[in-house]
Amino acid sequence: MLFGVSSIVKRGVLHLPSSVMRLTRPTLCSPVIVTSDSKDLPGNLLNNDLKHDITSVSGIETLSAGQFLLLPQSFGNIYLGETFSSYICVHNDSNQIAKHVSVKTDLQTSSQRIALSGLQMESVAMELHPQDTVDDVIHHEVKEVGTHILVCEVSYTTPTQTQLSFRKFFKFQVLKPLDVKTKFYNAESDEVYLEAQVQNITANPICLEKVSLESSHLFNVTALNTTVNEESVFGHVNVLQPQASRQFLYCLAPQASLTSDLRLLSGATNIGKLDIVWRSNLGERGRLQTSQLQRMAPDYGDIRLSIQELPNIIHLEEAFTFKCRIINTCERSMDLVLALEQIPSSGLVWSGVSGRQLGTLEPGASIHLPLCMVPVAAGLQNISGIRLTDVFLKRTYNHDDLAQVFVIQPTT
């Protein structure tokens, strides 16, 4: 379908009308249902008008069943990531021949000027006879929001060998189709979880055809948006109504070269880019890619303590063992002493020697440490009370709420 604005420009003895039309799809049109009771003042006037509406279905006019295609009545909205298509036509309505007729089309944005046509031989006519036309179809994927100006320049030579030209300007706005919000969660296992919320801020429903995360070279990404049968949790057709949102979850595991050195891992802030492909209710395709997503660098302090192995369910009054990893993340050597402190409100008690010397830990080095506890209360219990003291600086590092275990009564 075409929607456009035409103008006639006169130069010398030649009349060259120029038309610029946007190529777009029709819209869906439904009847406006307004009815009244026959006893009311309008009587059956509104009902009869609805029956004669061409967009209504005979017999079920008040149900708004079915929709009709309506030709564009205006320039319409253009959204970021869509392809702008336009038909440009120059017509010679004089009785003389114009020579060397060329059509050049540029798109001016707030940051750059993009040449769309005028470089091909098809856009240049050596002779334009009366009632002939020079036309061109341009396509451009819009990548900026804001004001865009389509600049069309036509140049030609008159029979008297006079060089003439004229320009026409067509202004339109490019709107933002989607609102994307992200949240990052740094796990104790060094994995990063990304929650992406995608909201449809257009005036019509859209279908999210693809939402994927292109991770940087520092991470391996796993999408957590499918069921065990590899089906999308949103169904086969992910339709998003206006102002509606979808949440997508991704897990990013760091490369092995990063996990071996926490200083490199803490500097790995580039996560990747979200690539979103959608279609309008009539199948028009759009694509949006975010800028490089950045997470906040994790602050490990001087010492990092993480739990490597831990049972999920344990029995009451039965000792269990778990493994910890202690990493020196500062730039100096540390001589550490391990102390186990009993937390009064905890349902777990320590079993082992407190005040142990762990020896010297060089910068970036780590040690694995097995610890033992005994549950004395049922329910969900927190592991707390690990104290590491640097002998040289006399500084104590407290580690509480490291993990949780579920304590149950043993079956008899």
N, C-alpha and C positions, 0 to 999 in steps of 0.2 A: 504494500500500500504506500501511497505517496502523500506527503504533506509538504507544502513548500510556499515560498514567497517569490514572486517574479517581479521584475522591473524592466522597463524599457529605457535604454540610454541612446541618445542620438549624437553622433559625431560626424560632422561633415555631411555627406550626401547619403550615408548608409545608416540604416536603422537596425541595430543589433539587440533584440530583446534577450535578456539573460534570466534564466530561471534556476533556482536552487531548491531542491526538494529533499526532504528527509525520507529515507526508506525505513518504514517501520511496520509492525504488524497491527491488525485491528484490535479493538478492545471488546470485552464482553459486555453486553447490554441486557439488563433485566427490566421488566415493567415496574413502574412506581405504583404500588398498590394503595389506592385511596378509595374507600367505599363508604357507603352510608345506608341507613335504613330507609325504606321507601316512605315511611311516615315523616322523615326529617325534611327540612326545608329544601335541600337539593333534589329530593325525590330519587329517581333512578338515573339522574344525569351523570353522576360519577360512575355508576356501575356500567352504564352503556358506553361511556368513554373508555373504560378499562377493557370492555369486550372488543372494541374496535382498535385497541393498541396492537400493532403488528408484532410486538415482542412477547405478547401473552399467548398462552395455549388455550385453544377453544375448549370450553367446558370446565376448566380449572384455572380461571384467570387469577383468582385470589391466592393461589399457591406459589406463584412465581416459579413454576416448573419450567426448566429449560432456559437457555440463554442464546441470544443472537449476537452475531459479529457486527460491530459498529465501526465504520470507517473513522480514522483519526480526525478529530475536530480541532486539534491544536498541535503544537509542536511536541507536546508530551515531555515526560521526564527522562533524562539520561543519567544513568548511575555509573559510578566508578567501576571499572572492570568490564563494562559492556562494550560492544563494538558499534561505533557510530557509523552509519552508512548514509550516503547522500548521493543524489543524482543531479548533475550539473548539465545544463543545456544552453547553448548559444544558437539563436536562430536568425538567419538573414531574411528579413521581411521586406527588403528593398528590391529594386529592379536592376541592381548592379552587382558586380562580382567583387567580393572582398578577398584579398590575398594574404597569405601568411598569417592566418588566424590561429592564435595560440591561446590556450586556457591554462592558467596556473592557479592552483589552490593551495593555500597554506592554512594551518591551524595555529592560532596564537593563544598561548596560555600565559599564566602569570610568571612562568620561569623560562619558557623557550618558545621557539617558532618552528613548527614541523611542516616540512614540505610533503603534501599529500598527492599532488599530480603536477603535470607540466614538464616532467622529465622524459616522458615516453613520446614516441613518434605519433601514437594514436591521438594525442591531445593537440596535435598541430595539423592544420589543414592548409595545403598550399593554395587552394582556391575554394571559396565558399560561395556557391552559386545562389541565386535568389530562391528562397523557400527551403534551402538546405540547412542542416544543423550540424553543430559540433557538440558532442555530448561525452560525458565521462561519469563513471561511478567510482566513488572513493569509499574506502573502509579504513577505520582507525579505531584501535582499542584505546579508550580513554584511560589514562593512568594518573590523572590529577583531578582533584575536586576544585570547584570554584568556577569562575567565569572563563568561557572559551569563546574565541571569535574566529569564525570561518571567513577567511579573506580570499575572494575570487577576483582575479585580474585577467582581463581579456585585452589582447593587443592585436591589431590588424593593420593592413595597408590598403588605402583607398585606391581607386583607379587613377587618381592624380599623383600616386606615389607618396602620399602623406602618411606618416606613421602616427597612429592614434591608439589610445588605450583608455580603459576605465576600470574602476574597482567597485566591488560591492562587499559590504560587511554584514555578517549574520552572527548575532550574539546569542549564546545559550549557556545555561548553567549545568554543571555536572554535580550531582548530589551523591552523598555517601549512602550506600545500600545497607551495609551491615555495621553493627557495633560489636567489637571484639574486646572482651576483658579477660585477662589471664591472672592466675594465681599459681605460685610455686610453693612446693613443700619439700624440704630437704630431709630425707630419711636418715636414720642412723646407719643404714647399710650403704650409704653414699649414693643411693639412687635419688633421682629428682622426679617428683610427680608434678605434672603440669595440668591444671584445670583451665580449659578454655570455654568461655561462655560466648556464644554467637547469637546475636539478636537481630531480627529482621526489622529495620527501620524504614522500609519502603511502604508505599500505600497499598500494596497488593501481596497476596501470598506468593511464596517462592518455594522451590524444591531444592534442598541441599543435596547436590549430586555427589560431592566429594569434600571431605574435611580431613586433611592429613597434616602431619607434622614432619617437615623435612629437617632432620636434626643436623647439627654441625658435626664435624669430624671428631669431636671430643666425646660424643655419646652415641649409644645405640638405642633406638626408640622402639617401644612396643605400645601399640594402641590397645586401650582397654575399653573399647566401645562395641564389642561383639559378644555374642553368647558362646556357649561351648560348641554350638553347631556352626560357628563362623558366620552367624547372621547378625545384622546390625540390631542394636537394642532399640532403635527408633523405627524398625520395620523396613519393608522393601522400598517404600516411597517416603522420604523424610520431608514432609510438607511443613512449612513454617509460616504461620499466619502473621499478619502485621503486628509488631510489638512483642511477638512471642520469642522465646529463647530456647536454646539447646546447650547442654553442658557436655563437653568432651573431655576425656581423661587419657593422659599419656604417661608412660613410665620411661624414664631415660636412665640407662645404666652407663656409667663412665667407662671409658676404655681401660684396659688392664695397665697401660702405661701411666695412667693417672692415679689409680688406686694404690700403686706402690709408693707414691710420693704425695703426701697431703698438701705440700706447698703448691704443686702443680694443680691438684684438684681444687683447692680454694681459689685459684685463679681462673678456673674454667667457668666463666660466666656466660658465654655465648651458647644458647640452647638450640636455636634453629628458627625456622620460619613456618608459619601456618599457611597452607595452601587451600583455598576455599573455592569451589566451583558450584555455581547454582544456576537454576533456570527459572524463568518467569512462568506465569500460568499459561502462557502460549508458547513456551519452549525456547524463548530467547536466552542465550547462554551468556553468563558473566563469570569473571574470575577475579579473585582478590587475593593478593599475597601480602602478608604483614611484613614489616621490617624485622630485623634480627631481634629476637626476644632475648632479654637479659635478665638473669636472676641475680639476687643479692649474694655476694660471696659469703660462704659460711665462715663463721668465726670460731675456730677450734680452741683458741686460747693457747696456753703453754702446754697443756696435756690433754689428750683426747682419750677417753675411755669408752669403748663400745663392747657390747655383748655379741659374741660370735655364735655360741650354741646355747640353747635354752629350751627345755621342755615346756609345752603349752599347758598341759594338765598334769598335776601331781596329786599324791594322796596325803591326807592329813597325818602328821607325825612321822612321815617317811622322808629321810634326807634325800636331797637331790643336788646334783652338781651342774654347774654351768661354767662356760669359759668366757673370759674377758680378754680384750686386747688393749694394751696401754701403749700409746704412741707419743713420743716426744716431738711436739710440733713447733718448738721454739728454736732459737739459733745457738743455744748453749747446752752443754752436758748437764744432766740432772742426776743426783744421787737420791733415790726415792726410798721412802719407808711406807709400808702399807699398814693401815689401821682399820679395823672393822668395828664400827659403832652400832650399838643396838638402838633402834628407834622405838620408843615406848608404844606408839600407836600401831606399829607394824605387826602383822600376823606371822612374821618370819623371824627366826633367830639364827645367828651365825654359828657355824660349827668349824672351828679352825683356830689358827694362831694369829693373834693380832700383834702388830708392831714388827712385822717381818721386814728385813732389809732386802730390797729388790735389786740392789747394785746400781751401777752407773749406766745411764741410758743416753746414748749419743744423739745429736740432732737428727731427726728423721727416722731413728731406729724405733723398734717396737718389740714388746714381749707379750707372750700369751700366758695367762694366769688362770688356773682352775680354782674355783671357789665353791664352798658347800654351805647349804642352808637347810633348816628344818622348819616346816610349816607347823604352826600351833593354832591356827584359826582357819576355818573354811571361808571360801569366797575368793574374790579377786584381790590379790595382794601385790603391793609394790616392792621392788627390790631397791633398797636405799641403805645408806650408811657406810659407803666406801670412802676412806680418807687417804689421800696421797700427800706426803710431806716431802718437800725439797729440803734436804739436810743443809745445803749451803746457804740458801736464802731464808731458811726457817719459815717457808710459806706452805700453807696447807690448802690443797684443792679438794673441795667437797663434791661428791657425786651421789646425787639422790634421784629417785624416780627414774631409774635406768630402764626398767622393763616391768611387765606385769605377768604373773602366773595365776592360774586358776586352781584353787585347792578344793578337793572334793573329799567326801567321806569314803573310806575304803569299803568295798562291798564284802559282806560276810558270807 
